[in-house]
Amino acid sequence: MKNLILIRHAKSSWDTPMADKDRPLTKRGINDAHLVSSQAENYLPKSYIVWSSTAQRAKNTAFIFAENLSIPIDTIVFKDELYTFDEKALEEAIKSCNNQFDNLILFGHNDAITNFVNIFGNRAIENVPTAGFVSLSFQENDWKDIRRGKIEKVLFPSELKKHDPPLTGKQVY
């Protein structure tokens, strides 16, 4: 059995002219990443590997999750091939995961994440928002063989905000 957690990078800034890959998170993005990561712990497997796109916004989102979930930053693997908006390229990267790992957490980009979830998940999700978390499980024992999986958990900032969670002390104003 393989388990995949896809996390779309948090909201990034378009305010300054810079290369797309270098765009930082906005204050809202930072807050949303803290909010979702503070709720994610109960939905993580006991052991996992973490991959992230090399884009600054994905790396910063991964760092926030790492901080809140006690993931050692030096264990995050940054991969250029995850800086993709294409679900076929994302699928190829995921299917290249070593089978010694049953659980993969991946920080990436849309449209790749939403399209991947809709191809491999068991229900349609119109859009995985920024800082969105989607956990999928697959019955296959080989990453290369994953097909239709089951969406186990979805955490989206807008849904979490509706419940007015208590402040974690990590919000940025």
N, C-alpha and C positions, 0 to 999 in steps of 0.2 A: 504494500500500500504506500502511495506517495501523497504528500501533503504540500500544497503550495499556497503561500500567502503573498498576494500582490498588493503593493501599496503605491498609489500614485503620489508623486511628489506634491508637497503642499503648494499653496498659492505663491506664485513668483511675480516679481516686479518687472514691468515694462517701462518704468519711469526714466531710466537712463539708457542712452544708446550704447549697446554693448553686444558682443557676440551672444547668440541664444544660449550657448552652453555655459556662459558665465553669469546668467541672471540669478540674483539672490532671492531669498524668500521675503515676502512682505510681512508686516506685523501680524496681519490676519493669518497668513500661512504658518508663521511660527506658533501662534496660539492654537490653530487647528491641529497642527502636528502634535503639540503637547496634549491637547484634549483627546485625540484618537489614541495616541500611545498610552495615555493614562488608563484607557478602558480596554486595551488590547491584551494585557497580561494573561487574563483567564482563557484566552483563545489561542495561546501559543503552545506548540508541542514542547515536550521536555527538552529536546535537543534539536538543533537546526543549524543550517549555514545561512549566511546573509550575503546577498549580492546587491550591488547598487550600480546604477548608471553613473558615468563620470561627470554628468552635468552638475553644476554647483547646486542647483535647487534640489536635485535628488540626493546628493551627498549630504546637504544640510538637513533634509528630512530624515535620512538614515541616522545622522548624528543625534537628532532629538529623540528618535525612538530608542537608540542605543542608550542614551542617558537615562531615560525613564524606565527602561526594561533591563538595565544592568547588563547590556551586551558590550563586551570589550570592543572598543573601536578598532583595535588592530586585527580583529577577526572578520571585519567587513571586507569583502572582495569587491573592488571597483572594476567594472568591465565596460570598455568602450562600446562593445556590441549591444549593450542595454540602452545606449543613447539612441533609441529608435522609436519611431511612431507607427511602425508597421508590425502588425500582429504575426506575420509569417517569420520575420526576423526574431521577434520575441519568442515565438514557439521554438525556433531552431536553437536559441540560447538555452531555453529551459530544458529541452530534450537532450542537451549536451551535458547536463548535470551528472556527476558521478553517482552511480547507483549505491555507493556506500552511504549516501545521504538520503534519508527518507523524507526530510522536511526542509523546504527551501523558502526563505523569505526574500522577496525581490522588490526593490524600489525602482520604479520606472516612470514611463510617460504614456499619455494618451496620444493618439487613438489606439495604440497597441494594447493597452491594458483592457479598456472597455471591449474592444473587438475580441481579444483573447477570451475574456470571461464569457462573452456571448457565444463563442464557438465551443468552448470546452465546459462551460457550466450547464446546469440543468434548469436554469430560468433566465429570462431576459433581464438585463439591467440597462436602462436607457443610457446612463452615463455614470462612470465611476468618477466622482468629483475629486478635486485636489484634496490631498490627505486622506482619500478613501482607502479602506482596508477591505479586501475580499479574500476569504479563506476557502480553498477548494480541496477536496479529497478525491483521490483516484484509486480505483481498485488494483490497477496494474502495479507490478513490482519493478518495472524498468521504466525510467523516465522516457526513453525513446518510444515506448508503447502507449503513453497516456492518450486517452481518447476523451470520451464524455465523462466528466467528473460531477461531483455534487458540491454545490455552494453550501458551506457549513456555517459561515458567519459573514455578515457585512456590517462594517462600522463606518458611517458617514458623518462628518462634522455637523451638518444641518440637523440630522436626527438626534445626535447627542446634545446639541444646544437646546432642543425642544424640551429636554428633560431637566434643564437647569442644574447641571452637576455642580457640586461645590467647587470653589476655586482651589486649584492645586498649589498656588503660590508661584507658578511658573509662567503666568500670563505676562505678555509684554504690552505696555501701554504707550 
